[in-house]
Amino acid sequence: MSGTASTSAAKGRIGGLDAARALAVIGMLMVHVGPRGRDTLGETFYNLPHGRASILFGFLAGVSMALLSEGAGKRGLARARLGWMAVVFLPLGLVLQRLDHGIAVILHHYAAFYLLGILMLTAPRRYLPAIAALLSIAGPLIYFLLNAQWPDRVDRDTVAAGDNLVEIAGGLLVTGPYPLVTWSAALVWGLWVGRLDLRAPSTQLRLALSGAGIAFAAAVLAIVCTPLLEQAETPADWRWLFDGGPHSQMPLWLIGAIGSAVAVTGVMLIAVRRFPQWFSPLVALGQLALSFYVAHLFLLHMLAGVLRRESVAEAVMSVVAISGAAMVFAVLWRRYFQRGPLEALLVWPFQPVLTPSPPRIRPDP
């Protein structure tokens, strides 16, 4: 592996974060190609990424924002880069939503995430946990109140290219599947975590243990509160506040999913630090996460009948085949190129002012 760039990312890059990002896109792939039921133990385990993988993706976006702004005098450049990313992701996501894949695309929602990130970069680190905790409760409560008042409008419908600006803004902020009003909590928690010393083993262990504890506690509480949901009748019923189901936008789901994101991040940081060679294909895939995400949308657009499966066993085969092929492609791509096909677009305007990456590493003769 001495000639593989994916085993040693650009200076300062943390491989464990790339591995966690790869798990996020693989988790979303699982949700998109497999059964959604939970009637059997196999289906229950298979669907663990449902409502968690996308939150992990958003959480890691917050971590990346913090890393972009590391160092004196870098916040101005970080804001400019986040602004450019928003400009790229908004039309990209809206156009991709027009494909016939049956997926609620998350990319145009990232435009709202990045604009929030621009504002949050000015917040002192010591205030971020309090802000994130407040958003974790206040965001779902605001969503609940809006849904109770206008249930026909807060319908989680996706927005796409061709919709008017009011519909697009409303979808990104409140009514869509990944509304900023609730997802901002994951982003700000990620921004705080990204300002920790993520290379320290003690930090990695604390993230893994604390995240797992939070996720477990939220899951148990959601199970305990299940009888309350069975009595809820209208969208305005307060019992819905205890809904822990995937993408319910309610506190138990949001907090539990963020806890899972923190735990996965901590575990991947530990795993890649201890076994870098074993996890190098996963790291390489994480470095091409955007390209992989877009590619899987096109695959589902063209081959949905082939890739989607009703049984867990067949769905696992689809996921393994697609993910395995993607990892092979990512490893080969990283042998010759510094960034993925779409990832290069995100840094293109800033290439002259960015710290030069290591030279391309070609295979040994």
RAGIDA-V545794 format. One record per pair of residues at least 12 apart in sequence whose ideal C-beta (glycine too) atoms are under 8 Angstrom apart, sorted by the first residue. I is the first residue (numbers start at 1). J is the second residue. D is the distance in Angstrom with one decimal. If there is no record, write none. Layout:
# RAGIDA-V545794
i = <I | I>
j = <J | J>
d = <D | D>
This chain:
# RAGIDA-V545794
i = <1 | 1 | 2 | 3 | 3 | 3 | 3 | 3 | 4 | 4 | 4 | 4 | 4 | 4 | 5 | 5 | 5 | 5 | 5 | 5 | 5 | 6 | 6 | 6 | 6 | 6 | 6 | 6 | 6 | 6 | 7 | 7 | 7 | 7 | 8 | 9 | 9 | 10 | 10 | 10 | 11 | 11 | 11 | 12 | 12 | 12 | 14 | 14 | 14 | 14 | 15 | 15 | 15 | 15 | 15 | 15 | 16 | 16 | 16 | 16 | 16 | 16 | 16 | 16 | 16 | 17 | 17 | 17 | 17 | 17 | 17 | 17 | 17 | 18 | 18 | 18 | 18 | 18 | 18 | 18 | 18 | 19 | 19 | 19 | 19 | 19 | 19 | 19 | 20 | 20 | 20 | 20 | 20 | 20 | 20 | 21 | 21 | 21 | 21 | 22 | 22 | 22 | 22 | 22 | 22 | 22 | 23 | 23 | 23 | 23 | 23 | 23 | 24 | 24 | 24 | 24 | 24 | 24 | 25 | 25 | 25 | 25 | 25 | 25 | 25 | 25 | 26 | 26 | 26 | 26 | 26 | 27 | 27 | 27 | 27 | 28 | 28 | 28 | 28 | 28 | 28 | 29 | 29 | 29 | 29 | 30 | 30 | 30 | 30 | 30 | 30 | 31 | 31 | 31 | 31 | 32 | 32 | 32 | 32 | 32 | 33 | 33 | 33 | 33 | 33 | 33 | 33 | 33 | 34 | 34 | 34 | 34 | 34 | 34 | 34 | 34 | 34 | 35 | 35 | 35 | 35 | 35 | 35 | 36 | 40 | 42 | 42 | 43 | 46 | 46 | 46 | 47 | 50 | 50 | 51 | 51 | 51 | 51 | 51 | 51 | 52 | 52 | 52 | 52 | 54 | 54 | 55 | 55 | 55 | 55 | 55 | 55 | 55 | 56 | 56 | 56 | 56 | 56 | 57 | 58 | 58 | 58 | 58 | 58 | 58 | 58 | 59 | 59 | 59 | 59 | 59 | 59 | 59 | 59 | 59 | 60 | 60 | 60 | 61 | 61 | 61 | 61 | 61 | 61 | 62 | 62 | 62 | 62 | 62 | 62 | 62 | 62 | 62 | 62 | 62 | 63 | 63 | 63 | 63 | 63 | 63 | 64 | 64 | 65 | 65 | 65 | 65 | 65 | 65 | 65 | 65 | 65 | 65 | 66 | 66 | 66 | 66 | 66 | 66 | 67 | 68 | 68 | 69 | 75 | 75 | 77 | 77 | 78 | 79 | 79 | 80 | 81 | 81 | 81 | 82 | 82 | 82 | 82 | 82 | 83 | 83 | 83 | 84 | 84 | 84 | 85 | 85 | 85 | 85 | 86 | 86 | 86 | 86 | 86 | 87 | 88 | 88 | 89 | 89 | 89 | 89 | 89 | 90 | 90 | 91 | 91 | 92 | 92 | 92 | 93 | 93 | 93 | 93 | 93 | 93 | 93 | 94 | 94 | 94 | 94 | 94 | 94 | 95 | 95 | 96 | 96 | 97 | 97 | 97 | 97 | 98 | 98 | 98 | 99 | 99 | 99 | 100 | 100 | 101 | 101 | 101 | 101 | 101 | 102 | 102 | 103 | 103 | 104 | 104 | 104 | 104 | 104 | 105 | 105 | 106 | 106 | 107 | 107 | 108 | 108 | 108 | 109 | 109 | 109 | 109 | 109 | 109 | 109 | 111 | 112 | 112 | 112 | 113 | 113 | 113 | 113 | 116 | 116 | 116 | 117 | 117 | 120 | 120 | 120 | 121 | 123 | 125 | 125 | 128 | 128 | 128 | 128 | 129 | 131 | 132 | 132 | 132 | 132 | 132 | 135 | 135 | 135 | 136 | 136 | 136 | 136 | 136 | 136 | 137 | 139 | 139 | 139 | 139 | 139 | 139 | 140 | 140 | 140 | 140 | 140 | 140 | 141 | 141 | 142 | 143 | 143 | 143 | 143 | 143 | 143 | 144 | 144 | 144 | 144 | 146 | 146 | 147 | 148 | 148 | 148 | 149 | 151 | 153 | 153 | 154 | 154 | 155 | 156 | 156 | 156 | 156 | 157 | 157 | 157 | 158 | 158 | 158 | 159 | 159 | 159 | 177 | 179 | 182 | 182 | 185 | 185 | 186 | 186 | 186 | 186 | 189 | 189 | 189 | 190 | 193 | 193 | 193 | 198 | 199 | 201 | 201 | 204 | 204 | 204 | 204 | 205 | 205 | 206 | 207 | 207 | 207 | 207 | 207 | 208 | 208 | 208 | 208 | 208 | 209 | 209 | 210 | 210 | 210 | 210 | 211 | 211 | 211 | 211 | 211 | 211 | 211 | 211 | 212 | 212 | 213 | 214 | 214 | 214 | 214 | 214 | 214 | 215 | 215 | 215 | 215 | 215 | 216 | 217 | 217 | 218 | 218 | 218 | 218 | 218 | 218 | 219 | 219 | 221 | 221 | 221 | 222 | 222 | 222 | 222 | 222 | 222 | 222 | 223 | 225 | 225 | 225 | 228 | 229 | 229 | 244 | 280 | 281 | 281 | 281 | 281 | 282 | 284 | 284 | 284 | 284 | 284 | 285 | 285 | 285 | 285 | 287 | 287 | 287 | 287 | 287 | 288 | 288 | 288 | 288 | 288 | 288 | 288 | 288 | 289 | 290 | 290 | 290 | 290 | 291 | 291 | 291 | 291 | 292 | 292 | 294 | 295 | 296 | 299 | 307 | 335 | 335 | 335 | 336 | 336 | 337 | 338 | 338 | 338>
j = <277 | 280 | 364 | 335 | 361 | 362 | 363 | 364 | 280 | 284 | 331 | 334 | 335 | 361 | 334 | 335 | 336 | 338 | 358 | 360 | 361 | 280 | 281 | 283 | 284 | 287 | 330 | 331 | 334 | 335 | 276 | 277 | 280 | 283 | 358 | 283 | 287 | 338 | 357 | 358 | 355 | 357 | 358 | 67 | 70 | 355 | 67 | 198 | 199 | 269 | 272 | 273 | 276 | 279 | 280 | 283 | 198 | 204 | 265 | 268 | 269 | 270 | 271 | 272 | 273 | 60 | 63 | 64 | 198 | 265 | 268 | 269 | 286 | 272 | 282 | 283 | 284 | 285 | 286 | 287 | 289 | 268 | 271 | 272 | 279 | 282 | 283 | 286 | 56 | 60 | 264 | 265 | 268 | 269 | 286 | 57 | 60 | 286 | 289 | 282 | 283 | 285 | 286 | 289 | 292 | 327 | 53 | 56 | 264 | 268 | 282 | 286 | 53 | 54 | 56 | 57 | 60 | 289 | 53 | 57 | 285 | 286 | 289 | 292 | 293 | 296 | 49 | 53 | 285 | 319 | 323 | 49 | 52 | 53 | 56 | 49 | 53 | 54 | 57 | 293 | 296 | 296 | 319 | 322 | 323 | 46 | 47 | 49 | 53 | 315 | 319 | 47 | 49 | 50 | 53 | 101 | 103 | 296 | 300 | 308 | 300 | 307 | 308 | 309 | 315 | 318 | 319 | 322 | 46 | 47 | 308 | 309 | 312 | 315 | 316 | 318 | 319 | 47 | 309 | 310 | 311 | 312 | 315 | 50 | 312 | 312 | 313 | 312 | 312 | 315 | 316 | 246 | 246 | 247 | 245 | 246 | 247 | 248 | 253 | 257 | 246 | 257 | 260 | 261 | 106 | 178 | 183 | 186 | 254 | 257 | 258 | 260 | 261 | 257 | 260 | 261 | 264 | 265 | 106 | 106 | 113 | 178 | 183 | 186 | 187 | 190 | 186 | 187 | 189 | 190 | 193 | 258 | 261 | 262 | 265 | 190 | 261 | 265 | 110 | 113 | 114 | 117 | 187 | 190 | 113 | 117 | 186 | 187 | 188 | 189 | 190 | 191 | 192 | 193 | 194 | 190 | 191 | 193 | 194 | 198 | 265 | 190 | 194 | 78 | 82 | 114 | 117 | 120 | 121 | 187 | 190 | 191 | 194 | 190 | 191 | 192 | 193 | 194 | 195 | 194 | 81 | 82 | 121 | 121 | 122 | 350 | 353 | 121 | 118 | 121 | 350 | 346 | 347 | 350 | 114 | 115 | 117 | 118 | 121 | 114 | 115 | 118 | 346 | 349 | 350 | 110 | 111 | 114 | 346 | 110 | 111 | 112 | 114 | 115 | 111 | 345 | 346 | 107 | 108 | 110 | 111 | 114 | 108 | 111 | 108 | 161 | 107 | 108 | 294 | 105 | 106 | 107 | 108 | 109 | 110 | 111 | 108 | 159 | 160 | 161 | 163 | 168 | 160 | 161 | 294 | 297 | 158 | 159 | 160 | 161 | 160 | 161 | 162 | 297 | 298 | 301 | 301 | 304 | 297 | 298 | 300 | 301 | 304 | 300 | 304 | 297 | 300 | 156 | 158 | 176 | 177 | 178 | 158 | 297 | 177 | 178 | 293 | 294 | 159 | 168 | 172 | 172 | 176 | 177 | 178 | 179 | 180 | 183 | 172 | 172 | 173 | 180 | 180 | 183 | 184 | 187 | 180 | 184 | 187 | 187 | 191 | 187 | 188 | 191 | 191 | 191 | 192 | 195 | 188 | 191 | 192 | 195 | 192 | 188 | 185 | 188 | 189 | 191 | 192 | 184 | 185 | 188 | 185 | 189 | 251 | 254 | 255 | 258 | 251 | 181 | 182 | 183 | 184 | 185 | 254 | 182 | 241 | 249 | 250 | 251 | 254 | 241 | 251 | 181 | 174 | 179 | 181 | 182 | 249 | 250 | 240 | 241 | 249 | 250 | 174 | 181 | 235 | 234 | 235 | 236 | 236 | 235 | 170 | 175 | 174 | 175 | 175 | 175 | 176 | 177 | 247 | 171 | 175 | 176 | 171 | 176 | 177 | 171 | 172 | 176 | 247 | 249 | 249 | 254 | 254 | 258 | 254 | 257 | 258 | 261 | 258 | 261 | 262 | 261 | 207 | 262 | 265 | 269 | 273 | 270 | 273 | 266 | 269 | 270 | 273 | 266 | 270 | 266 | 262 | 263 | 265 | 266 | 269 | 263 | 266 | 267 | 269 | 270 | 263 | 266 | 259 | 262 | 263 | 266 | 259 | 260 | 261 | 262 | 263 | 264 | 265 | 266 | 259 | 263 | 259 | 255 | 256 | 258 | 259 | 262 | 263 | 256 | 257 | 259 | 260 | 263 | 259 | 256 | 259 | 244 | 252 | 253 | 255 | 256 | 259 | 244 | 256 | 242 | 244 | 252 | 242 | 243 | 244 | 245 | 252 | 253 | 256 | 244 | 242 | 244 | 252 | 242 | 242 | 243 | 256 | 331 | 327 | 328 | 330 | 331 | 327 | 327 | 330 | 331 | 333 | 334 | 323 | 326 | 327 | 330 | 330 | 334 | 339 | 340 | 343 | 326 | 329 | 330 | 333 | 334 | 340 | 341 | 343 | 340 | 340 | 342 | 343 | 346 | 340 | 341 | 342 | 343 | 326 | 330 | 342 | 326 | 322 | 322 | 322 | 361 | 362 | 363 | 360 | 362 | 360 | 357 | 358 | 360>
d = <6.0 | 6.5 | 6.5 | 6.6 | 5.7 | 6.8 | 4.7 | 4.9 | 6.6 | 7.9 | 6.4 | 6.9 | 5.8 | 7.3 | 4.5 | 5.8 | 8.0 | 7.4 | 7.6 | 7.1 | 4.7 | 5.4 | 7.4 | 5.9 | 3.4 | 6.7 | 6.8 | 5.4 | 3.9 | 7.5 | 6.3 | 6.6 | 4.4 | 7.4 | 7.6 | 7.0 | 6.6 | 7.0 | 4.5 | 6.3 | 7.3 | 7.6 | 6.8 | 7.9 | 8.0 | 8.0 | 7.7 | 5.7 | 6.7 | 7.0 | 4.3 | 7.9 | 6.5 | 7.2 | 7.9 | 4.5 | 7.5 | 7.4 | 7.3 | 4.5 | 3.4 | 7.3 | 7.0 | 4.1 | 6.5 | 6.4 | 6.2 | 7.5 | 7.3 | 7.0 | 7.4 | 7.3 | 7.3 | 8.0 | 7.7 | 4.5 | 7.7 | 7.9 | 3.2 | 5.1 | 7.8 | 4.3 | 7.0 | 5.2 | 5.3 | 4.5 | 5.1 | 5.5 | 6.7 | 6.1 | 5.5 | 4.8 | 4.2 | 7.7 | 7.0 | 7.2 | 5.3 | 3.9 | 4.6 | 4.7 | 7.2 | 4.1 | 3.7 | 6.3 | 8.0 | 8.0 | 7.5 | 7.1 | 6.1 | 6.9 | 7.4 | 8.0 | 5.1 | 7.5 | 4.2 | 4.2 | 6.5 | 7.2 | 7.6 | 7.1 | 7.6 | 7.9 | 5.1 | 5.4 | 5.3 | 7.5 | 8.0 | 7.7 | 7.9 | 6.8 | 5.2 | 3.2 | 6.8 | 2.8 | 6.9 | 7.0 | 4.6 | 6.0 | 7.1 | 7.3 | 8.0 | 5.6 | 5.7 | 6.3 | 6.8 | 6.7 | 7.9 | 5.2 | 7.4 | 7.1 | 5.3 | 7.3 | 5.8 | 4.9 | 6.5 | 7.8 | 5.6 | 7.2 | 6.2 | 7.8 | 7.5 | 5.1 | 5.2 | 6.4 | 5.5 | 4.8 | 6.3 | 7.8 | 5.8 | 7.5 | 7.7 | 6.2 | 6.6 | 3.2 | 7.7 | 7.6 | 7.3 | 7.8 | 7.4 | 5.5 | 6.8 | 6.5 | 6.5 | 7.1 | 7.6 | 4.4 | 7.9 | 5.8 | 4.8 | 6.7 | 7.3 | 7.8 | 4.5 | 8.0 | 7.4 | 2.7 | 5.0 | 8.0 | 6.2 | 5.8 | 7.6 | 4.8 | 4.7 | 7.1 | 5.9 | 6.8 | 7.6 | 5.2 | 7.7 | 3.9 | 6.2 | 7.3 | 5.4 | 7.9 | 7.0 | 4.2 | 5.9 | 7.6 | 6.7 | 7.8 | 6.5 | 7.3 | 5.5 | 4.5 | 5.9 | 7.3 | 4.6 | 7.3 | 6.3 | 4.2 | 7.7 | 6.4 | 3.9 | 7.3 | 7.3 | 6.2 | 7.5 | 7.1 | 6.6 | 5.7 | 7.8 | 7.6 | 6.3 | 6.4 | 8.0 | 7.0 | 6.8 | 4.2 | 6.4 | 6.6 | 2.3 | 4.2 | 7.8 | 7.4 | 6.4 | 4.4 | 7.3 | 5.6 | 3.8 | 7.9 | 7.3 | 7.9 | 6.9 | 7.1 | 6.6 | 7.7 | 4.3 | 7.6 | 6.9 | 7.7 | 7.4 | 5.6 | 6.7 | 7.4 | 5.0 | 7.6 | 7.5 | 2.7 | 4.8 | 5.4 | 6.1 | 7.2 | 5.3 | 5.4 | 7.6 | 7.1 | 6.8 | 6.2 | 4.9 | 6.3 | 7.1 | 7.7 | 7.4 | 5.9 | 4.4 | 7.7 | 5.2 | 5.1 | 7.9 | 7.2 | 7.8 | 6.4 | 7.2 | 5.8 | 7.4 | 7.2 | 7.9 | 5.0 | 5.6 | 7.4 | 4.2 | 7.8 | 4.2 | 5.6 | 7.7 | 6.2 | 6.3 | 5.0 | 6.1 | 4.3 | 4.8 | 7.1 | 5.1 | 3.8 | 7.7 | 7.3 | 5.5 | 7.2 | 7.7 | 5.0 | 7.2 | 3.3 | 2.7 | 6.9 | 7.1 | 7.3 | 5.0 | 6.9 | 5.5 | 4.2 | 7.7 | 7.2 | 7.8 | 4.9 | 6.7 | 5.5 | 5.5 | 7.1 | 3.8 | 7.0 | 5.1 | 5.5 | 7.5 | 6.0 | 7.1 | 4.2 | 5.4 | 7.7 | 5.2 | 8.0 | 3.9 | 4.6 | 6.6 | 7.2 | 7.0 | 6.3 | 6.5 | 7.8 | 4.9 | 7.6 | 4.1 | 7.5 | 6.9 | 6.9 | 7.9 | 5.4 | 7.4 | 7.8 | 7.3 | 7.8 | 6.9 | 5.7 | 6.6 | 7.9 | 4.2 | 8.0 | 7.3 | 7.3 | 6.9 | 4.3 | 6.6 | 4.5 | 7.0 | 7.0 | 7.8 | 5.4 | 6.4 | 5.7 | 6.1 | 6.6 | 7.0 | 7.5 | 6.1 | 5.7 | 7.9 | 7.9 | 6.9 | 4.9 | 6.1 | 6.0 | 3.8 | 7.3 | 5.7 | 5.6 | 5.8 | 4.1 | 4.5 | 7.9 | 6.0 | 5.2 | 4.0 | 5.9 | 4.3 | 7.8 | 6.6 | 5.9 | 5.6 | 7.1 | 5.8 | 5.1 | 4.3 | 7.8 | 6.1 | 5.5 | 7.3 | 5.5 | 7.3 | 5.7 | 5.0 | 4.7 | 5.8 | 7.5 | 7.8 | 5.5 | 7.0 | 6.6 | 5.4 | 5.3 | 4.8 | 7.9 | 6.5 | 5.9 | 7.8 | 6.9 | 6.0 | 7.9 | 5.3 | 7.8 | 5.3 | 3.7 | 7.8 | 4.2 | 7.7 | 6.0 | 6.2 | 5.1 | 6.3 | 6.9 | 6.4 | 4.9 | 7.5 | 7.1 | 6.7 | 7.1 | 6.9 | 6.1 | 6.2 | 3.6 | 7.3 | 6.1 | 6.6 | 6.9 | 4.6 | 5.9 | 6.0 | 6.6 | 7.5 | 7.4 | 5.3 | 6.7 | 5.5 | 7.9 | 7.3 | 7.7 | 6.9 | 6.8 | 7.1 | 6.2 | 7.9 | 7.3 | 7.2 | 5.2 | 4.2 | 4.9 | 7.1 | 6.9 | 6.9 | 7.3 | 5.3 | 7.1 | 5.8 | 3.1 | 7.0 | 5.5 | 3.2 | 5.0 | 7.9 | 6.4 | 7.9 | 7.4 | 7.9 | 6.6 | 7.9 | 8.0 | 4.9 | 6.7 | 7.0 | 3.0 | 3.2 | 7.4 | 7.3 | 5.9 | 7.2 | 4.2 | 7.3 | 6.5 | 7.1 | 7.4 | 3.1 | 7.1 | 8.0 | 5.1 | 7.7 | 3.5 | 4.4 | 5.9 | 7.8 | 7.9 | 7.8 | 6.6 | 5.1 | 7.7 | 5.0 | 3.0 | 6.2 | 6.9 | 5.6 | 7.9 | 7.3 | 5.9 | 7.2 | 7.7 | 2.5 | 7.8 | 4.6 | 7.3 | 6.9 | 7.6 | 3.8 | 7.0 | 7.2 | 5.3 | 6.6 | 5.8 | 6.4 | 7.2 | 4.1 | 7.6 | 7.1 | 5.5 | 6.9 | 6.6 | 3.9 | 4.7 | 7.7 | 4.9 | 7.5 | 5.7 | 4.9 | 4.4 | 6.9 | 6.5 | 7.5 | 6.4 | 7.2 | 7.8 | 7.8 | 4.7 | 6.5 | 7.7 | 3.6 | 7.7 | 6.5 | 7.9 | 6.6 | 4.8 | 5.6 | 7.5 | 4.2 | 5.0 | 4.6 | 6.5 | 5.2 | 7.4 | 6.1 | 7.4 | 6.7 | 7.0 | 7.2 | 6.7 | 7.2 | 6.3 | 6.0 | 7.0 | 6.9 | 4.7 | 7.8 | 6.6>
